[in-house]
Amino acid sequence: MRDDYLKLAQERVDDPRILVNLISQRVRQLRFGARPLVETLERLDPEDLALREIMAGKISYELPGAVSSSPEES
């Protein structure tokens, strides 16, 4: 896994535990034949490809039970 990709992906996903889960799930999908969401000129490992997809904003996440940041109306 390339350190420069990891640092850039950490700018998108602050929590390292969430980042690890996103990468592992996407790597599993790629290894089972899913097509990459980003184009690359070089041959990358699935881990690096998943990081590139996160960096590009192609992969996102939603926390279950997340509270809305907008104030409630009375």
N, C-alpha and C positions, 0 to 999 in steps of 0.2 A: 504494500500500500504506500503510495507516494505521500510524503509529509506535506508537500505544498498543497495537494488536493485536500488533504485532511484539514489543514488550517483554514482553507477557504470554505469548506463545507461547515466547519464549526461556526463560521460567521452567520450562516443561515439557520443552523439548529444549535441553540445554546446548550441544551442539556446533553451531555455525552451519552447517557443511557438511551435516550431517544434516538440519537444519531447511530449508535451501534445497532439498535433494533431496525431502523430504516435500512441501513446498509445490509444487514444479514438477510432481511426479507427480500430485498431487491436482488441480491446476489443469488439467492435460491431461485427466484423467478428467471433470472438470466441463464442460469445453468440448466433450467428445464426448457429452454428454448424461446423465452420472451425476447422480443426485439429491443435493441437499445433505443432510448428516447432522445439521444443526442448523437450527432455525427462526429466521428473522429478520424483523423488521417493515420494515426498510429494504432497498432494492436494493443489493447489494454486488457489487463486482468479484469474479471467481473467486479472485484472490489473497487478498482480505480474507476471503472465505468459507472458504478453506482454513485461514487463520490462526485463524478462529473455531472451526473443527472441531478443530484442534490444541489450542486453549485449553480446549475443553470435554472433552478427553480422548477424543474419538471416533476419532482417528487415532493409532496408535502405531507403533512400529518395533521390529525385533529385529535385532541385529547378528549376522552369520554367524560361527560359531565362538566365540561368547561363552562365557566360562568361568563356571561356576556359582559364586555367592558363598558357598555353604555349604561348610563344611570336609569333606574326604573322610574316610570311615570307614576305619579300619585293619583 
